[in-house]
Amino acid sequence: MSRYARQTLLPEVGAEGQARLAAARVLVVGAGGLAAPVLPLLAGAGVGRITIVDGDTVALSNLHRQTLFTEADCDRPKAEIAAERCRALNGEIDVTGQKQALTCENASALVAGVDVILDCADSYAASYILSDTCLAQGKPLISASVLGLAGYVGGFCGGAPSLRALFPDAPDSGASCATAGVLGPVVGAVGAMQAQMAMNLILGLQPSPLGQMIQYDGRTLRSTGFRFDDAPEPNRCFRFVSARQLTADDQIVDLRDENEAPVPAHPDARRITPEKISEIDPNKGKRLALCCASGLRAWRAAEQIQPDWPGEIVLVAASTS
């Protein structure tokens, strides 16, 4: 019996759908909690080519939700271990693990070589970098996020509005899984929905997952959804750039103090706390680059100073540079 017999029995799949899955090229950014259900489900379904990008290593404190890994994997590269697990599950597909963080410098090339992009990264900067890149290239993005007992997954770009169209402003909270906590089954549930949205997209099922948002509450065990097909793109936005992309023509501000970041994001950076950001004198000849760890403080500072700044403002997330 064929490996895929149980899914090709479905009229939504069949031989034609299975051929689509086999021909699909998928990029998964982040090999942590969301990827734990995403990767085995896509690999098991026969998605032909999967590229996994993650610059981190396996940590014991993450194993409650990053169930692709074992205690023996601690301190080993997530992307490489995840690729090994997928290859062990299905030897018929091509799976590559790349130990590198997604940045403004490598995003364009990574996205250009695939058909579908899955954002499984626990990073504001990575999500918006992916969305900006996918919007520019017309590639579909399935993006998900989980914190505490709740999360969401949505289909963006590829003809649908981008992440910025739905979330144009800086997030209200700077909390992350590391600071606020997260429950493993919630991550698993949202990750499984993310894999389903990717499969629906590859198979061409209707309604399209692009332009669809699903929110899941693990406390009440309820999910809600809505479509955002007509959400307008913002007139302006603050792009993320890498510290290596900054030049002598930029006015560079690092919002972190020396205790947080002994080495600034750039040698030419001036240290200013977010509370004093309004004291910067606008210089019409320079682009303003605001730097912090995740990009969130920089984004909020940019929103504060933007009405008085005549030129472009860009953001640098030191954790992805």
BAPA-669573 format. One record per residue (C-alpha): x, y, z. Coordinates in steps of 0.001 Angstrom, whole numbers, padded with zeros to 6 digits, always signed. Layout:
% BAPA-669573
XYZ...
END
This chain:
% BAPA-669573
+000000+000000+000000+001240+003475-000820+002659+005626+001960+000092+008302+001102-002922+006013+000540-004960+007361+003442-004757+010964+002218-005033+010288-001510-008369+008618-000762-009655+012106-000023-011277+013774-003047-009520+017001-001988-006151+015282-002500-006129+012337-004895-003219+011671-007244-003195+015250-008521-003039+016722-005026-000291+014335-004009+001705+015423-007047+001252+019039-005951+002581+018211-002492+005563+016395-003963+006416+019360-006171+006036+021955-003406+009029+023838-002012+008443+025092+001524+010559+027335+003750+010044+026980+007518+011635+029787+009546+012068+028705+013147+012482+025109+014313+010996+025480+017800+007539+024943+019271+005378+025761+016245+007648+023772+013972+007300+020705+016212+003884+019823+014709+004402+021674+011412+007466+019788+010220+006372+016178+010853+002946+016874+009367+004383+018389+006175+007094+015752+005899+004664+012916+006523+002290+014296+003900+005046+014165+001291+005872+017831+000787+008755+017405-001614+011299+019975-000487+011524+021549+002957+014149+024097+004031+014433+024775+007768+016153+027952+008979+016973+028554+012645+020094+029989+014247+019455+028626+017745+020349+025450+019613+018164+023044+021595+017620+024046+025249+016216+021943+028069+013764+024681+029122+012060+024520+025705+011484+020774+025473+007974+020989+026940+006791+022447+023627+009633+021715+021189+008732+018043+020983+010875+017272+017931+013857+017198+020283+015073+015050+023182+017328+015715+026152+020214+014226+024178+019794+016995+021574+020509+019859+023996+023078+022371+022704+022840+020985+019167+021527+023130+016259+017741+023058+016055+017579+023298+012272+019901+020362+011716+018210+018113+014287+014758+018987+012923+015916+018105+009416+017219+014749+010680+013849+013969+012273+011986+014808+009046+014302+012662+006934+013838+009779+009364+010072+010166+008991+010077+010267+005198+013084+009274+003116+011330+010230-000117+011570+013976+000434+014414+016497+000423+014913+018262+003775+017668+020797+004487+018487+022383+007830+020400+025675+007902+021820+026965+011182+021387+030675+010595+019038+033375+011792+016701+035029+009327+017919+038570+008595+017200+041393+006180+020293+040264+004292+019349+036633+003626+015530+036823+003591+015186+037735-000086+017253+034797-001338+015585+032317+001026+012081+033377-000013+012908+033504-003717+013727+029801-003870+010444+028446-002477+006695+028387-003095+005308+028740+000440+006825+030315+003554+005894+029363+007124+006781+031785+009903+007376+029664+013018+009819+032136+014575+009319+033657+018018+010441+037089+016803+008591+040289+015880+011436+041315+013605+011576+037993+011753+007804+038026+011183+007806+041516+009678+010970+040895+007647+009311+037807+006172+006066+039664+005493+007836+042566+003772+009887+040159+001670+006916+037959+000737+004820+041004-000184+007583+042291-002461+008009+038900-004156+004332+037937-004267+004944+034824-002170+002371+033399+000307+003212+033520+004014+001556+031436+006726+002468+033188+009983+001673+032059+013526+002368+033241+017057+001628+031843+020516+002006+033348+023970+000649+032040+027242-002606+030188+026541-003517+031835+023230-002264+032231+019707-003147+032951+016101-002323+031779+012603-003005+033676+009390-002367+033602+005668-000653+036718+004329+000798+038120+001079+000756+036124-002159-002143+038303-003327-003573+038841+000164-002804+041718+002540+000464+041590+004451+001073+041204+008167+001477+044979+008374-002016+045483+006940-003500+043566+009862-000978+044685+012492+000296+048121+011362+001310+049338+014819+003913+048146+017293+002665+045261+019469+001236+046297+022828+003372+043835+024735+007049+043032+024493+006499+039694+026212+007894+036510+024711+007674+032826+025553+010869+033243+027570+009478+036100+029673+005730+035393+029878+005567+031623+029511+003675+029352+027148+001804+026065+027384+002918+023276+025054-000488+021989+023842-001512+025501+022779+001604+025706+020614+000844+022254+019218-002740+023181+018352-001771+026408+016578+001141+024709+014810-001171+021977+013520-003515+024644+012122-000507+026327+010509+000395+023055+008777-003226+022635+007640-003284+026134+006158-000087+025383+004258-001550+022111+002959-004778+023866+001905-002724+026413+000014-000582+023828-001774-003637+021730-002669-005529+024785-003909-008490+024247-001570-011175+026913-001265-011700+029202+000472-008077+030201+000262-006215+030378+003568-004661+033616+002321-006595+036468+003880-007815+034221+006697-007057+034706+010425-007661+032038+013077-007374+032828+016795-007198+030036+019371-007790+030264+023124-006435+027283+025025-008215+028300+028223-011717+028103+026728-010778+025604+023993-012408+027865+021436-011242+029209+018118-012567+032169+016163-011777+033386+012692-012293+036203+010239-011208+037241+006766-009185+040364+006043-009023+040279+002243-009711+044020+001961-007386+045251+004711-005392+048206+003275-001622+048274+003369-000267+051073+005595+000865+054217+003803+004236+054058+005533+006061+051643+007758+009335+051280+009616+011498+048745+007804+013856+046410+009610+017474+046460+008484+020605+044687+009650+023291+046545+011593+025650+045571+008773+023474+047516+006336+023977+050803+008193+026395+053365+006774+028242+056507+007823+025345+058510+006351+022941+057135+008978+022244+058629+012369+022375+055523+014586+020828+055314+018049+021094+052285+020346+018262+052351+022886+019955+049830+025185+022229+050862+028037+025668+049396+028642+024379+046915+031214+022064+045351+028669+024423+045610+025705+028094+046224+026536+028796+046357+022800+026443+048645+020821+024685+047419+017699+027028+049542+015542+030379+051250+016250+028881+054629+015297+025803+054218+017489+024937+056835+020085+023273+055526+023242+019981+057224+024114+017264+055825+026362+013739+055567+024894+012547+058226+027375+014920+060788+025830+014336+059918+022180+012579+063253+021562+015844+065054+022304+017377+063911+019005+017832+066818+016611+016329+066034+013193+019032+065937+010529+017552+066181+007047+020596+064634+005472+020522+061417+007456+018387+058327+007871+017590+057524+011499+018325+053960+012634+016915+052920+016011+018376+049788+017591+017307+047464+020425+017281+043726+021126+013962+042637+019589+013077+045730+017560+009998+046493+019661+011439+049375+021679+012888+050790+018477+009469+050566+016808+007745+052372+019671+010423+055053+019708+010021+055467+015944+006272+055979+016353+007003+058644+018964+009548+060626+016957+008162+060097+013460+005912+063209+013420+008995+065388+013949+011475+063455+011810+011655+064593+008172+013427+061537+006765+013287+057763+006834+013384+055816+010103+014558+052192+010115+014710+049608+012882+017500+047259+013908+016772+044159+016014+020178+043213+017376+019039+039640+018018+018578+039088+014243+021487+041156+012935
END
